[in-house]
Amino acid sequence: MGITSKPVVFAVLAAVVILIGTTVTVFIPLFMPSTQPVSASIKPYTAVEQEGRDIYMREGCNNCHTQTVRPLRTEVLRYGEYSKPEEFAYDRPFLWGSRRTGPDLNRVGGKYPDSWHYKHLDSPQSMFEKSNMPPYGWLAKNRLDTSYSFKKTSTLGYGYSESDVRQQIDQYRLTVTDKSYASKESRDKITPPELGKQLTEMDALIAYLQKLGRDVKKMEATK
Amino acid sequence: MSDTGYSYRVVRGFAFSALFWLVIGLVVGLWIAFEMFNPALNLTPWLSFGRLRVVHTNGLGLGFGLAAIFATSYYILQRLTRIPLLFPRLAQAHLYLFNTVIALGALSLFAGMNTTKEYAELEWPLDICVVVFWVMFAINVFGTLIKRQEKQMYISLWYIISMTVAIAILYIVNNLEIPVTLFKSYSVYAGANDANVEWWYAHNIVGFIFTVPILAMFYYFLPKSTGLPIYSHRLSIVSFWALNFAYLWTGAHHLMLTPLPEWIQTVAIAFSIFLIAPSWGSVVNGYYTLQGNWDQMRTNYLTKFFIAGITFYGLQTLQGPLQGLRTLNAFFHYTDWVVGHVHMGTMGWVTMVISASFYYMIPRIINTELYSVKLANTHFWLILVGQFTWTITMWIAGIQQGAMWKATNPDGSLMYNFLDTVTSLYPYYKLRFAAGVIYFIGILVFAWNLIMTVRKEPSQSEA
C-alpha cells in the first residue's frame, strides 16, 4: 500500500473523502433557497425580545425545551401548528433543542398571559407541584443590561437605528411598569421595589417567550 | 523520562488530566441526575440544570475525552514511528494550554457564557484557544510522522490523522460566529442552515472524538494487550475509508421531521444505514482477532475491557441508524431513549477502551507493574453494571414517555398532559441516579488504581 507510507498524501486524501459528504449535505444547502426561505409576516425580534432570547441562551433553556413542532398528529394537537422554516429566519443561533424534558415552546407565545409566566418562572412548583423545572425568580432581581442592545441588533442585521432600539426599550418599560398593565400584580410580587420602574431580566425573557410562534399565525393566515 | 528517550512526561500529564476531568464531569453528571427528580438542588444560578448540563457534556467530552485521546495519541505515535515526539516542549505547552482552556471553559459555562450549539457551547475567545491547541497537536503529529523511522504507518495512525483533519474542518466551520463583546457572539448561520451545520458538527464530533481515536486505541492496544495480531488488515482498510466517507453525510438524522429540507434528512437516513457496515467491520475485526484465544476473557483482565467495549460499539452503531429511521425517530426523538443511547457509547465503549489503554500504557511508561489487577477487575464489573443499569433504565423511560406523548383517547384527544409524562419518569430517574453512583465508584477505583501505580513507581525511573 503506497499511501500508508506517505502521511501528507494520506491526510490530503482523508480531507477529500471527508469533504465530499460535507459539501453535498452542508455547504451546498447553505446557498439553496429552501434552507433560508423568508416571509414578510415574520418580523425580527425587538431589542427587548432579543435580550430575552440571550437570557434564554445564557440559562441554557434549550437543554430542556425544544422549539420545533413536528408534523405529527399528536404533536400538533399538543402544541399547535407544526414549525415552518420561515419562522427561524432571524434565529442566530437556532434553538430547536434535542431533548424535551419540558414541553416544546415554539408555539408558547400568547398561550398564557404574562402574569402566568411571572408566577411560573418564579416558582414552577407553586403552579405544578411535581414539576422538575428550576425556579428562576432571581431573574426578576436583575436589572436588564441594555448597554449592548443596539450593537446586538445591528450585528444581527435587524435594521434598527439606535433611536429605534431606545424607543423599543422605553416603550416596553412603560408597558410593564404602567399602572394598567394587566399582569402588574404578579410582576410586583416578585420584582423588588427598587426595580419596579425598570426593566428586569425576567421582563425581557417573558417578552421573548410571548413572541414565539406569533408571527407564523399571520403567515398562515395570508396563505 | 525512560531510557528509550521517548517523551512520556506529556503522555502521563494528559492521562492524569483525563482522570481529573473524568471525576469532575461525573460529579456534575450525578448532580444534574439528582436535579431531574429533585429540583431543590438548583440552589443558585450557577448550579441550575440549564448551565450544569453543558458543564457535564463539555467537561467529559472535551476534558476527559480529549485528554485521553491526546495521551494515547502521543504514546501510540512515538511507538509506531519509533522516534520521540519531534517537538516535546510544544507538547508540554499543549498540555498546559489544554488544561487552562478546559478550566476556563468550565467556569465560563457555569457563568452562563453559552453559545447553545451543542458540544460547541464555548464562546469565541475559548474557541480560538481550542483551535490553537489542536494546531499544536497537529504539528507534532505530522512532524513526527514525516520524520518517522518505521516505513509503513499502522492502522492506528490512519485514525489519528483522519481525526486531526476532520476536527479542524468541523470545529472551525461550526464555530464561525460574529462577536458582540468578549463574552458574547452570534452564529453566522441562521435558522435551518444553522441547525444543519450544527448537527453535521455535533454528529461528527461524536464520530471523530468518540469513535475514530477510540478505534485508534482499540487497533493498537488490543493486539498489544493480547499478543495477537489484528485479524484482517484488508478489512481494516475498507472499514477506515468507508467510515470516513460515510460519517459526514449523516448529521441530519438528528433533525428528522424538522423544517430542514426533506432530502437532506433522507440522504442522512440512507448513509446512516450504510454506516453499519464499516462500524461492524471493526467489530468483526476485533472479535476474530481473539479467534481461538477466547480464554483470554478469563485470563487477561485487559481483554475483557476491549471486547466489552467493542460490543457496546457494535450495539451503538446498530441502534443509532435504527433511531434515524423516520418512523422510529418520530417515536424516540426528544425522549430519554436517546440519552440512554449516548451513554452506552460513552460509558460503555469509550470509557472501557480508554480504561484498558491506560492500564496497559501507564505502567509501561514508568517501568512498573499495575498496582492491582484485582482492583481493575472490580472497576470493570462496577462500570459494566452501572452502565447497563443506567442505559436500560433510560431506554425504558424513553419508550414510556414516547408512548404517553402519542396516547390518545377514543375521541382523538390527548390522553396525558405534558407534566404527567414527566412525573411518571421520576422512578426511572432515581434508578438512573443509583446506577450513576455505581458507575462513579467504579471510576474512583480506576483512578485510585492508577494513582497507586504511579506512587509505587520504582526509584530507578528517576535515573
Interface residues (C-beta under 8 A of the other chain):
Chain A: M1 T4 S5 P7 V8 F10 A11 A14 A15 V17 I18 L19 I20 G21 T22 V24 T25 V26 P29 L30 M32 S34 T35 Q36 D54 M57 R58 E59 G60 C61 N62 N63 C64 T66 T68 R70 P71 L72 T74 E75 L77 R78 S83 K84 P85 E87 F88 A89 Y90 D91 R92 P93 F94 L95 W96 G97 S98 R99 R100 T101 G102 P103 P124 Q125 F128 K130 S131 N132 M133 P134 P135 Y136 W138 Y148 K151 K152 T155 L156
Chain B: E35 M36 F37 N38 P39 N42 P45 S48 F49 G50 R51 R53 V54 G112 M113 N114 T115 T116 K117 E118 F142 L145 I146 R148 K151 Q152 M153 L157 W158 I161 S162 T164 V165 A166 I169 V173 I178 V180 T181 K184 Y186 S187 V188 Y189 A190 G191 A192 N193 D194 A195 N196 V197 E198 W200 I237 W241 N244 F245 A246 Y247 L248 W249 T250 G251 A252 H254 L255 L257 T258 P259 L260 P261 I264 V267 A268 F271 A330 Y334 T335 D336 V338 V339 W405 K406 A407 T408 S413 L414 F418 L419 V422 T423 Y426
